[in-house]
Every structure is written in structure tokens, then in C-alpha cells.
Amino acid sequence: MNRVKAATNLLKIKSEGFSARRIYIRSWKRLFFRIIVLCIAVYYYFYIESDVLFLFLAGMLVGATLQDIGWVLSVKKQWGFTKEVTDWEKVEKIANDS
């Protein structure tokens, strides 16, 4: 993500408030990809070959998704502090450099 887009997103979050839902909606392509790969891995495990590799892949995908969810929740928890210490004039200047 470039600086202008990141600054614009940060200003939008500041004005509208932090929303985990908005973050997940913005990440729908990555989450959709993970769901597709997870479904393929489960299908291969149950219908093609019962290889532990497919279970490992499924576990990695579920773990990565849970890690993303945890990251969003921790960012949400810290948002008040981040909002307080951010130099918003500098963020606005970067956002307007487009």
C-alpha cells in the first residue's frame, strides 16, 4: 500500500471510528482465497488421498486466519492510544500529496 492510500485510510478510520468489520471487508480477497484453498485441501483429504499434508495445509490456513483476526482485535484495542499520539496534520499532508 502506498503512503497516500495508507494516510487516506487512516483519516477515514479516524473520522468514522475503528471498525473490525470494515477491515475484514477490505480484506475479502485474501479471506476468500484462503477459504477456497481450505476447501480444496479438505476435499483432497477426504475424497482423493488421506495425506497428512492436506491437514497441515488446512491447519496453516486456519492458523493464519486466526492470527489475522487477533491482529485486528489488538489494533482495535489500541486504537484510542494510536489516535491520541498520531500527528494528524502530517497524515493529512501525506493524504493530500496525491
For each residue, the residues with C-beta under 8 A, 3 or more apart:
1: 5 6 9
2: 5 6
3: 6 7 94 97
4: 7 8 94 95 97 98
5: 1 2 8 9
6: 1 2 3 9 10 94
7: 3 4 10 11 91 92 94 95
8: 4 5 11 12 95
9: 1 5 6 12 13
10: 6 7 13 14 86 91 95
11: 7 8 14 15 88 91 92 95
12: 8 9 15 16
13: 9 10 16 17 18 19 22 79
14: 10 11 83 86 88
15: 11 12
16: 12 13 19 22
17: 13
18: 13 75 76 79
19: 13 16 22 23
20: 23 24 72 73 76
21: 24 25
22: 13 16 19 25 26
23: 19 20 26 27 72 75
24: 20 21 27 28 31 72
25: 21 22 28
26: 22 23
27: 23 24 30 31 68
28: 24 25 31 32
29: 32 33
30: 27 33 34
31: 24 27 28 34 35 65
32: 28 29 35 36
33: 29 30 36 37
34: 30 31 37 38 61 64 65
35: 31 32 38 39
36: 32 33 39 40
37: 33 34 40 41 57 61
38: 34 35 41 42 58 61 62
39: 35 36 42 43
40: 36 37 43 44
41: 37 38 44 45 54 55 57 58 61
42: 38 39 45 46 54 58
43: 39 40 46 47 48
44: 40 41 47 48 49 51 54
45: 41 42 48 49 50 51 54 55 58
46: 42 43 50
47: 43 44
48: 43 44 45
49: 44 45 54
50: 45 46
51: 44 45 54
52: 55 56
53: 56 57
54: 41 42 44 45 49 51 57 58
55: 41 45 52 58 59
56: 52 53 59 60
57: 37 41 53 54 60 61
58: 38 41 42 45 54 55 61 62
59: 55 56 62 63
60: 56 57 63 64
61: 34 37 38 41 57 58 64 65
62: 38 58 59 65 66
63: 59 60 66 67
64: 34 60 61 67 68
65: 31 34 61 62 68 69
66: 62 63 69 70
67: 63 64 70 71
68: 27 64 65 71 72
69: 65 66 72 73
70: 66 67 73 74
71: 67 68 74 75
72: 20 23 24 68 69 75 76
73: 20 69 70 76 77
74: 70 71 77 78
75: 18 23 71 72 78 79 82
76: 18 20 72 73 79
77: 73 74
78: 74 75 81 82
79: 13 18 75 76 82 83
80: 83 84
81: 78 84 85
82: 75 78 79 85 86
83: 14 79 80 86
84: 80 81
85: 81 82
86: 10 14 82 83 91
87: 90 91
88: 11 14 91 92
89: 92 93
90: 87 93 94
91: 7 10 11 86 87 88 94 95
92: 7 11 88 89 95 96
93: 89 90 96 97
94: 3 4 6 7 90 91 97
95: 4 7 8 10 11 91 92 98
96: 92 93
97: 3 4 93 94
98: 4 95
